[in-house]
């Protein structure tokens, strides 16, 4: 795969687990983008996650100096895993960030559009209700369903009666520690490890 397409994937979908990146793009591509300082891997409670550096972002035409938080990166991975789960069930044409950063759009087997939202970290019922209310407010008639992937799906069963909503368990490894560190702590750790 062309290097620009690899960088664009990281720009579009956000953080990617290092092991998944190597499976999808190969060890040599991983080594190349690290050597050229296009991407960096950071330790998170869920394992190592790769993300674009300033040079990588500039390589695909992004000029802002965005540095993702650990929480944003693990939620990017959750969206990637949710999309992979639905692809295995016959959903197609994934498009990142159509409805916001932690969301994707896909087409179901009947040709209808669905929104996929996922969190590796906490997502409360109030947030899900706000998201569903915003997506099904009548301005998106093409949208037929919302899939929400969360760590503990059983907590949210009551919301499914109100909206075309399906809540599922996100397929994430158990975190290595209970809480996701704040951005400043994780950045300090990454800087001291470098």
C-alpha positions, 0 to 999 in steps of 0.5 A, a space after each residue: 500500500 502507498 505510504 500516503 494511503 497509510 498516513 491517510 488511514 491514520 488521519 481519517 480513523 485516528 489511533 491504531 493498535 500497533 499489532 493491528 497496524 502491523 497486520 494490516 500494513 506490514 512491519 516494514 511500513 511500521 518501521 518506515 513511518 516511525 523512522 521518518 517520524 510520521 507516527 509515534 506509538 504510545 503506551 496506553 492501558 490497552 496496549 501500544 497505540 500508533 498515532 500521527 505526529 506533527 510531521 505525519 499530519 502535515 504529510 496528509 495536509 493537516 496543518 493544526 498541531 493536534 496531539 491526541 489524548 490517551 482517551 481519544 486514542 483508545 476510543 479510536 481503537 474502539 471505533 476501529 474494532 466496532 467497524 471490524 465487527 460489523 464488517 464481519 456481519 456483512 456491513 460495508 463502506 465504512 466512512 470515518 467521522 461522518 457524525 463526529 470524531 468517535 463515530 463512523 458511517 456504514 451501509 447495512 446488508 439491506 443498503 441502509 446507512 447506520 451510524 457506529 459509535 464506540 467507546 473503550 472508556 465510560 459512556 453514560 446513558 445521558 450521552 447516548 440519549 443526547 447522541 441518539 436524539 441528535 442523530 434522529 432529530 429528523 435532519 438525517 432521514 437516510 440514517 436507519 440505525 445507531 450502533 453504540 459499542 461500550 464496555 458494559 452493554 447491559 447497563 443501557 438496555 432501556 434506551 433501545 425502546 426509544 430510538 432505532 438503537 443497538 447497544 453492544 459490548 465493545 471488543 477491547 482487551 481488558 485495560 492493564 489498569 483501571 483508569 485511563 491516565 490524563 493526557 498530561 501524565 501520559 505525555 510525561 510518561 512518553 517523554 520520559 520513556 523516549 
